[in-house]
């Protein structure tokens, strides 16, 4: 956790790290945080009738595409998935991340940690 603060605070302006915290204790919290991030980046909101899984997929693609476009001259991105209980809850959000995007996963669940090493 301290690593994220050091990265954010000890870089030259405009060339440092952007740090984003995502709650990882459940799939619904991670999806909620990711969807809100996508809205902050400019994703148009859909009608309430949109399927939740479609919205999560749409948000993940939008965030990842936005991060790809932001790369030039803007530094790197650290996404902190905090307190991950099950790796499968966050796995769909990790697809297609660009090389300048790093992921830090915190967990108390050794099984989630082992799944991470096997998948990534």
C-alpha positions, -999 to 999 in steps of 0.1 A, spaced: 0 0 0 28 24 9 43 17 -26 13 33 -43 17 65 -23 55 66 -29 49 62 -67 23 89 -67 40 115 -46 77 112 -57 74 119 -94 78 151 -114 45 167 -123 29 153 -153 54 125 -156 46 104 -126 22 77 -117 -16 79 -117 -28 56 -89 -64 43 -89 -78 22 -60 -104 -5 -68 -122 -24 -41 -115 -61 -48 -134 -78 -20 -162 -87 -43 -169 -88 -80 -198 -63 -76 -176 -37 -57 -148 -40 -82 -172 -37 -111 -189 -7 -94 -156 11 -89 -144 3 -125 -177 15 -140 -175 47 -120 -139 52 -132 -151 48 -168 -178 74 -162 -152 98 -148 -132 92 -180 -162 101 -202 -181 69 -208 -217 78 -217 -241 63 -192 -266 37 -206 -302 33 -197 -309 14 -165 -322 -15 -186 -286 -23 -197 -274 -57 -186 -249 -55 -158 -223 -78 -175 -225 -57 -206 -219 -26 -187 -189 -41 -169 -174 -52 -202 -181 -19 -218 -165 0 -188 -134 -22 -188 -129 -17 -225 -134 20 -222 -110 24 -193 -83 3 -210 -87 22 -242 -86 55 -224 -54 45 -206 -39 35 -239 -46 70 -253 -33 87 -222 0 70 -222 20 95 -243 36 120 -220 14 112 -190 35 87 -172 23 53 -159 -8 40 -142 -10 18 -111 -43 1 -104 -45 -12 -68 -71 -39 -64 -75 -38 -26 -84 -68 -5 -91 -93 -33 -109 -123 -20 -112 -143 -53 -90 -135 -83 -119 -145 -106 -138 -114 -93 -113 -90 -109 -99 -111 -138 -122 -96 -164 -110 -62 -156 -74 -71 -162 -78 -81 -199 -61 -60 -225 -42 -37 -201 -14 -17 -218 23 -22 -208 24 12 -190 -4 0 -167 7 -19 -136 -15 -38 -112 -10 -42 -74 -32 -67 -58 -36 -69 -20 -52 -100 -4 -54 -119 28 -64 -150 8 -34 -171 -1 -56 -190 -27 -62 -157 -45 -25 -150 -45 -17 -184 -60 -44 -180 -87 -28 -147 -96 6 -163 -102 -9 -190 -123 -30 -167 -145 -7 -137 -150 
